[in-house]
Amino acid sequence: MSTFTIIAIPNLIFAVVMLILAATKKQTTFYIVGGVFMISALVNGVIGVSLH
């Protein structure tokens, strides 16, 4: 498992938490932060899988 994949796991968890908060609190800031971290986790995961 590469470093990129290891970094992607906490980013994905944080993104899911932010998106859940966005759904419950109805604040656009949580949507933006959750979306950015979701994209970051996906990019890190794809790089990690391609390097393996």
PDB file of N, CA, C and O in Angstrom, chain B, residues numbered from 101:
ATOM      1  N   MET B 101       0.857  -1.169   0.000  1.00  0.00           N
ATOM      2  CA  MET B 101       0.000   0.000   0.000  1.00  0.00           C
ATOM      3  C   MET B 101       0.904   1.233   0.000  1.00  0.00           C
ATOM      4  O   MET B 101       1.785   1.371   0.849  1.00  0.00           O
ATOM      5  N   SER B 102       0.674   2.117  -0.956  1.00  0.00           N
ATOM      6  CA  SER B 102       1.543   3.287  -1.069  1.00  0.00           C
ATOM      7  C   SER B 102       1.092   4.400  -0.130  1.00  0.00           C
ATOM      8  O   SER B 102       0.011   4.349   0.458  1.00  0.00           O
ATOM      9  N   THR B 103       1.951   5.402  -0.009  1.00  0.00           N
ATOM     10  CA  THR B 103       1.663   6.535   0.871  1.00  0.00           C
ATOM     11  C   THR B 103       0.420   7.285   0.425  1.00  0.00           C
ATOM     12  O   THR B 103      -0.354   7.764   1.254  1.00  0.00           O
ATOM     13  N   PHE B 104       0.229   7.389  -0.891  1.00  0.00           N
ATOM     14  CA  PHE B 104      -0.943   8.095  -1.401  1.00  0.00           C
ATOM     15  C   PHE B 104      -2.238   7.420  -0.956  1.00  0.00           C
ATOM     16  O   PHE B 104      -3.207   8.095  -0.610  1.00  0.00           O
ATOM     17  N   THR B 105      -2.251   6.110  -0.968  1.00  0.00           N
ATOM     18  CA  THR B 105      -3.442   5.376  -0.552  1.00  0.00           C
ATOM     19  C   THR B 105      -3.675   5.525   0.948  1.00  0.00           C
ATOM     20  O   THR B 105      -4.816   5.640   1.395  1.00  0.00           O
ATOM     21  N   ILE B 106      -2.605   5.522   1.714  1.00  0.00           N
ATOM     22  CA  ILE B 106      -2.727   5.679   3.169  1.00  0.00           C
ATOM     23  C   ILE B 106      -3.268   7.072   3.495  1.00  0.00           C
ATOM     24  O   ILE B 106      -4.079   7.218   4.410  1.00  0.00           O
ATOM     25  N   ILE B 107      -2.831   8.094   2.761  1.00  0.00           N
ATOM     26  CA  ILE B 107      -3.320   9.459   2.984  1.00  0.00           C
ATOM     27  C   ILE B 107      -4.780   9.586   2.549  1.00  0.00           C
ATOM     28  O   ILE B 107      -5.528  10.372   3.131  1.00  0.00           O
ATOM     29  N   ALA B 108      -5.189   8.832   1.547  1.00  0.00           N
ATOM     30  CA  ALA B 108      -6.546   8.942   1.013  1.00  0.00           C
ATOM     31  C   ALA B 108      -7.605   8.467   2.009  1.00  0.00           C
ATOM     32  O   ALA B 108      -8.726   8.976   2.001  1.00  0.00           O
ATOM     33  N   ILE B 109      -7.270   7.507   2.860  1.00  0.00           N
ATOM     34  CA  ILE B 109      -8.265   6.941   3.779  1.00  0.00           C
ATOM     35  C   ILE B 109      -8.780   7.974   4.790  1.00  0.00           C
ATOM     36  O   ILE B 109      -9.995   8.123   4.920  1.00  0.00           O
ATOM     37  N   PRO B 110      -7.896   8.704   5.524  1.00  0.00           N
ATOM     38  CA  PRO B 110      -8.441   9.711   6.442  1.00  0.00           C
ATOM     39  C   PRO B 110      -9.127  10.872   5.715  1.00  0.00           C
ATOM     40  O   PRO B 110     -10.086  11.445   6.231  1.00  0.00           O
ATOM     41  N   ASN B 111      -8.636  11.220   4.517  1.00  0.00           N
ATOM     42  CA  ASN B 111      -9.300  12.270   3.736  1.00  0.00           C
ATOM     43  C   ASN B 111     -10.722  11.859   3.386  1.00  0.00           C
ATOM     44  O   ASN B 111     -11.639  12.679   3.448  1.00  0.00           O
ATOM     45  N   LEU B 112     -10.911  10.610   3.023  1.00  0.00           N
ATOM     46  CA  LEU B 112     -12.240  10.126   2.666  1.00  0.00           C
ATOM     47  C   LEU B 112     -13.170  10.136   3.881  1.00  0.00           C
ATOM     48  O   LEU B 112     -14.333  10.523   3.772  1.00  0.00           O
ATOM     49  N   ILE B 113     -12.657   9.712   5.029  1.00  0.00           N
ATOM     50  CA  ILE B 113     -13.464   9.717   6.249  1.00  0.00           C
ATOM     51  C   ILE B 113     -13.859  11.145   6.615  1.00  0.00           C
ATOM     52  O   ILE B 113     -15.010  11.404   6.967  1.00  0.00           O
ATOM     53  N   PHE B 114     -12.889  12.084   6.532  1.00  0.00           N
ATOM     54  CA  PHE B 114     -13.176  13.481   6.842  1.00  0.00           C
ATOM     55  C   PHE B 114     -14.197  14.055   5.868  1.00  0.00           C
ATOM     56  O   PHE B 114     -15.070  14.826   6.268  1.00  0.00           O
ATOM     57  N   ALA B 115     -14.095  13.688   4.597  1.00  0.00           N
ATOM     58  CA  ALA B 115     -15.043  14.181   3.598  1.00  0.00           C
ATOM     59  C   ALA B 115     -16.456  13.684   3.889  1.00  0.00           C
ATOM     60  O   ALA B 115     -17.417  14.443   3.764  1.00  0.00           O
ATOM     61  N   VAL B 116     -16.589  12.435   4.269  1.00  0.00           N
ATOM     62  CA  VAL B 116     -17.904  11.887   4.582  1.00  0.00           C
ATOM     63  C   VAL B 116     -18.501  12.586   5.803  1.00  0.00           C
ATOM     64  O   VAL B 116     -19.694  12.890   5.829  1.00  0.00           O
ATOM     65  N   VAL B 117     -17.669  12.838   6.809  1.00  0.00           N
ATOM     66  CA  VAL B 117     -18.148  13.550   8.002  1.00  0.00           C
ATOM     67  C   VAL B 117     -18.616  14.961   7.628  1.00  0.00           C
ATOM     68  O   VAL B 117     -19.669  15.406   8.085  1.00  0.00           O
ATOM     69  N   MET B 118     -17.841  15.658   6.804  1.00  0.00           N
ATOM     70  CA  MET B 118     -18.220  17.010   6.389  1.00  0.00           C
ATOM     71  C   MET B 118     -19.523  17.004   5.587  1.00  0.00           C
ATOM     72  O   MET B 118     -20.358  17.892   5.757  1.00  0.00           O
ATOM     73  N   LEU B 119     -19.698  16.016   4.721  1.00  0.00           N
ATOM     74  CA  LEU B 119     -20.924  15.952   3.926  1.00  0.00           C
ATOM     75  C   LEU B 119     -22.129  15.596   4.794  1.00  0.00           C
ATOM     76  O   LEU B 119     -23.237  16.068   4.535  1.00  0.00           O
ATOM     77  N   ILE B 120     -21.926  14.773   5.816  1.00  0.00           N
ATOM     78  CA  ILE B 120     -23.020  14.484   6.753  1.00  0.00           C
ATOM     79  C   ILE B 120     -23.388  15.737   7.534  1.00  0.00           C
ATOM     80  O   ILE B 120     -24.568  16.026   7.733  1.00  0.00           O
ATOM     81  N   LEU B 121     -22.371  16.486   7.978  1.00  0.00           N
ATOM     82  CA  LEU B 121     -22.646  17.749   8.664  1.00  0.00           C
ATOM     83  C   LEU B 121     -23.366  18.731   7.749  1.00  0.00           C
ATOM     84  O   LEU B 121     -24.256  19.457   8.192  1.00  0.00           O
ATOM     85  N   ALA B 122     -22.988  18.756   6.485  1.00  0.00           N
ATOM     86  CA  ALA B 122     -23.637  19.655   5.526  1.00  0.00           C
ATOM     87  C   ALA B 122     -25.106  19.293   5.364  1.00  0.00           C
ATOM     88  O   ALA B 122     -25.956  20.174   5.237  1.00  0.00           O
ATOM     89  N   ALA B 123     -25.402  18.009   5.369  1.00  0.00           N
ATOM     90  CA  ALA B 123     -26.787  17.584   5.200  1.00  0.00           C
ATOM     91  C   ALA B 123     -27.630  17.918   6.438  1.00  0.00           C
ATOM     92  O   ALA B 123     -28.815  18.228   6.320  1.00  0.00           O
ATOM     93  N   THR B 124     -27.017  17.854   7.612  1.00  0.00           N
ATOM     94  CA  THR B 124     -27.787  18.105   8.821  1.00  0.00           C
ATOM     95  C   THR B 124     -27.859  19.584   9.182  1.00  0.00           C
ATOM     96  O   THR B 124     -28.890  20.052   9.664  1.00  0.00           O
ATOM     97  N   LYS B 125     -26.775  20.324   8.955  1.00  0.00           N
ATOM     98  CA  LYS B 125     -26.731  21.739   9.352  1.00  0.00           C
ATOM     99  C   LYS B 125     -27.166  22.686   8.245  1.00  0.00           C
ATOM    100  O   LYS B 125     -27.430  23.860   8.505  1.00  0.00           O
ATOM    101  N   LYS B 126     -27.246  22.192   7.009  1.00  0.00           N
ATOM    102  CA  LYS B 126     -27.663  23.000   5.852  1.00  0.00           C
ATOM    103  C   LYS B 126     -26.750  24.213   5.638  1.00  0.00           C
ATOM    104  O   LYS B 126     -27.223  25.325   5.405  1.00  0.00           O
ATOM    105  N   GLN B 127     -25.427  23.980   5.721  1.00  0.00           N
ATOM    106  CA  GLN B 127     -24.479  25.062   5.490  1.00  0.00           C
ATOM    107  C   GLN B 127     -23.618  24.716   4.283  1.00  0.00           C
ATOM    108  O   GLN B 127     -23.100  23.605   4.166  1.00  0.00           O
ATOM    109  N   THR B 128     -23.478  25.685   3.394  1.00  0.00           N
ATOM    110  CA  THR B 128     -22.745  25.432   2.145  1.00  0.00           C
ATOM    111  C   THR B 128     -21.254  25.258   2.381  1.00  0.00           C
ATOM    112  O   THR B 128     -20.578  24.622   1.572  1.00  0.00           O
ATOM    113  N   THR B 129     -20.729  25.802   3.460  1.00  0.00           N
ATOM    114  CA  THR B 129     -19.296  25.655   3.741  1.00  0.00           C
ATOM    115  C   THR B 129     -18.921  24.192   3.911  1.00  0.00           C
ATOM    116  O   THR B 129     -17.883  23.749   3.420  1.00  0.00           O
ATOM    117  N   PHE B 130     -19.766  23.443   4.607  1.00  0.00           N
ATOM    118  CA  PHE B 130     -19.487  22.023   4.798  1.00  0.00           C
ATOM    119  C   PHE B 130     -19.555  21.259   3.476  1.00  0.00           C
ATOM    120  O   PHE B 130     -18.788  20.319   3.269  1.00  0.00           O
ATOM    121  N   TYR B 131     -20.459  21.651   2.584  1.00  0.00           N
ATOM    122  CA  TYR B 131     -20.525  21.028   1.259  1.00  0.00           C
ATOM    123  C   TYR B 131     -19.237  21.265   0.480  1.00  0.00           C
ATOM    124  O   TYR B 131     -18.705  20.348  -0.145  1.00  0.00           O
ATOM    125  N   ILE B 132     -18.742  22.489   0.519  1.00  0.00           N
ATOM    126  CA  ILE B 132     -17.523  22.824  -0.232  1.00  0.00           C
ATOM    127  C   ILE B 132     -16.324  22.074   0.328  1.00  0.00           C
ATOM    128  O   ILE B 132     -15.561  21.469  -0.425  1.00  0.00           O
ATOM    129  N   VAL B 133     -16.152  22.111   1.645  1.00  0.00           N
ATOM    130  CA  VAL B 133     -15.005  21.434   2.267  1.00  0.00           C
ATOM    131  C   VAL B 133     -15.103  19.923   2.063  1.00  0.00           C
ATOM    132  O   VAL B 133     -14.101  19.276   1.761  1.00  0.00           O
ATOM    133  N   GLY B 134     -16.283  19.364   2.222  1.00  0.00           N
ATOM    134  CA  GLY B 134     -16.461  17.933   2.003  1.00  0.00           C
ATOM    135  C   GLY B 134     -16.186  17.534   0.566  1.00  0.00           C
ATOM    136  O   GLY B 134     -15.574  16.497   0.311  1.00  0.00           O
ATOM    137  N   GLY B 135     -16.635  18.354  -0.377  1.00  0.00           N
ATOM    138  CA  GLY B 135     -16.371  18.060  -1.789  1.00  0.00           C
ATOM    139  C   GLY B 135     -14.903  18.129  -2.139  1.00  0.00           C
ATOM    140  O   GLY B 135     -14.397  17.293  -2.889  1.00  0.00           O
ATOM    141  N   VAL B 136     -14.210  19.127  -1.596  1.00  0.00           N
ATOM    142  CA  VAL B 136     -12.770  19.260  -1.865  1.00  0.00           C
ATOM    143  C   VAL B 136     -12.007  18.072  -1.300  1.00  0.00           C
ATOM    144  O   VAL B 136     -11.128  17.524  -1.967  1.00  0.00           O
ATOM    145  N   PHE B 137     -12.332  17.671  -0.083  1.00  0.00           N
ATOM    146  CA  PHE B 137     -11.641  16.525   0.501  1.00  0.00           C
ATOM    147  C   PHE B 137     -12.018  15.220  -0.193  1.00  0.00           C
ATOM    148  O   PHE B 137     -11.192  14.311  -0.271  1.00  0.00           O
ATOM    149  N   MET B 138     -13.245  15.108  -0.698  1.00  0.00           N
ATOM    150  CA  MET B 138     -13.641  13.909  -1.436  1.00  0.00           C
ATOM    151  C   MET B 138     -12.827  13.791  -2.729  1.00  0.00           C
ATOM    152  O   MET B 138     -12.328  12.716  -3.061  1.00  0.00           O
ATOM    153  N   ILE B 139     -12.701  14.899  -3.447  1.00  0.00           N
ATOM    154  CA  ILE B 139     -11.907  14.886  -4.680  1.00  0.00           C
ATOM    155  C   ILE B 139     -10.447  14.585  -4.370  1.00  0.00           C
ATOM    156  O   ILE B 139      -9.800  13.825  -5.090  1.00  0.00           O
ATOM    157  N   SER B 140      -9.927  15.181  -3.297  1.00  0.00           N
ATOM    158  CA  SER B 140      -8.541  14.924  -2.895  1.00  0.00           C
ATOM    159  C   SER B 140      -8.329  13.451  -2.555  1.00  0.00           C
ATOM    160  O   SER B 140      -7.314  12.868  -2.935  1.00  0.00           O
ATOM    161  N   ALA B 141      -9.265  12.857  -1.851  1.00  0.00           N
ATOM    162  CA  ALA B 141      -9.144  11.443  -1.494  1.00  0.00           C
ATOM    163  C   ALA B 141      -9.192  10.559  -2.735  1.00  0.00           C
ATOM    164  O   ALA B 141      -8.440   9.591  -2.844  1.00  0.00           O
ATOM    165  N   LEU B 142     -10.077  10.896  -3.669  1.00  0.00           N
ATOM    166  CA  LEU B 142     -10.167  10.090  -4.888  1.00  0.00           C
ATOM    167  C   LEU B 142      -8.893  10.194  -5.726  1.00  0.00           C
ATOM    168  O   LEU B 142      -8.412   9.192  -6.256  1.00  0.00           O
ATOM    169  N   VAL B 143      -8.346  11.408  -5.845  1.00  0.00           N
ATOM    170  CA  VAL B 143      -7.110  11.581  -6.613  1.00  0.00           C
ATOM    171  C   VAL B 143      -5.946  10.843  -5.945  1.00  0.00           C
ATOM    172  O   VAL B 143      -5.163  10.175  -6.619  1.00  0.00           O
ATOM    173  N   ASN B 144      -5.837  10.967  -4.625  1.00  0.00           N
ATOM    174  CA  ASN B 144      -4.774  10.240  -3.916  1.00  0.00           C
ATOM    175  C   ASN B 144      -4.948   8.728  -4.036  1.00  0.00           C
ATOM    176  O   ASN B 144      -3.966   7.999  -4.180  1.00  0.00           O
ATOM    177  N   GLY B 145      -6.170   8.264  -3.978  1.00  0.00           N
ATOM    178  CA  GLY B 145      -6.413   6.829  -4.134  1.00  0.00           C
ATOM    179  C   GLY B 145      -6.041   6.327  -5.515  1.00  0.00           C
ATOM    180  O   GLY B 145      -5.437   5.262  -5.645  1.00  0.00           O
ATOM    181  N   VAL B 146      -6.394   7.078  -6.545  1.00  0.00           N
ATOM    182  CA  VAL B 146      -6.064   6.673  -7.919  1.00  0.00           C
ATOM    183  C   VAL B 146      -4.566   6.687  -8.130  1.00  0.00           C
ATOM    184  O   VAL B 146      -4.028   5.779  -8.762  1.00  0.00           O
ATOM    185  N   ILE B 147      -3.874   7.701  -7.616  1.00  0.00           N
ATOM    186  CA  ILE B 147      -2.408   7.744  -7.743  1.00  0.00           C
ATOM    187  C   ILE B 147      -1.797   6.577  -6.982  1.00  0.00           C
ATOM    188  O   ILE B 147      -0.872   5.930  -7.473  1.00  0.00           O
ATOM    189  N   GLY B 148      -2.310   6.304  -5.782  1.00  0.00           N
ATOM    190  CA  GLY B 148      -1.769   5.199  -5.002  1.00  0.00           C
ATOM    191  C   GLY B 148      -1.951   3.848  -5.665  1.00  0.00           C
ATOM    192  O   GLY B 148      -1.059   3.002  -5.612  1.00  0.00           O
ATOM    193  N   VAL B 149      -3.108   3.639  -6.293  1.00  0.00           N
ATOM    194  CA  VAL B 149      -3.344   2.360  -6.974  1.00  0.00           C
ATOM    195  C   VAL B 149      -2.485   2.258  -8.235  1.00  0.00           C
ATOM    196  O   VAL B 149      -1.986   1.182  -8.564  1.00  0.00           O
ATOM    197  N   SER B 150      -2.314   3.376  -8.938  1.00  0.00           N
ATOM    198  CA  SER B 150      -1.517   3.312 -10.168  1.00  0.00           C
ATOM    199  C   SER B 150      -0.033   3.108  -9.871  1.00  0.00           C
ATOM    200  O   SER B 150       0.685   2.546 -10.698  1.00  0.00           O
ATOM    201  N   LEU B 151       0.437   3.551  -8.713  1.00  0.00           N
ATOM    202  CA  LEU B 151       1.840   3.343  -8.364  1.00  0.00           C
ATOM    203  C   LEU B 151       2.111   1.946  -7.835  1.00  0.00           C
ATOM    204  O   LEU B 151       3.254   1.489  -7.830  1.00  0.00           O
ATOM    205  N   HIS B 152       1.079   1.279  -7.399  1.00  0.00           N
ATOM    206  CA  HIS B 152       1.260  -0.057  -6.832  1.00  0.00           C
ATOM    207  C   HIS B 152       1.420  -1.029  -7.940  1.00  0.00           C
ATOM    208  O   HIS B 152       1.587  -2.223  -7.695  1.00  0.00           O
TER     209      HIS B 152
END
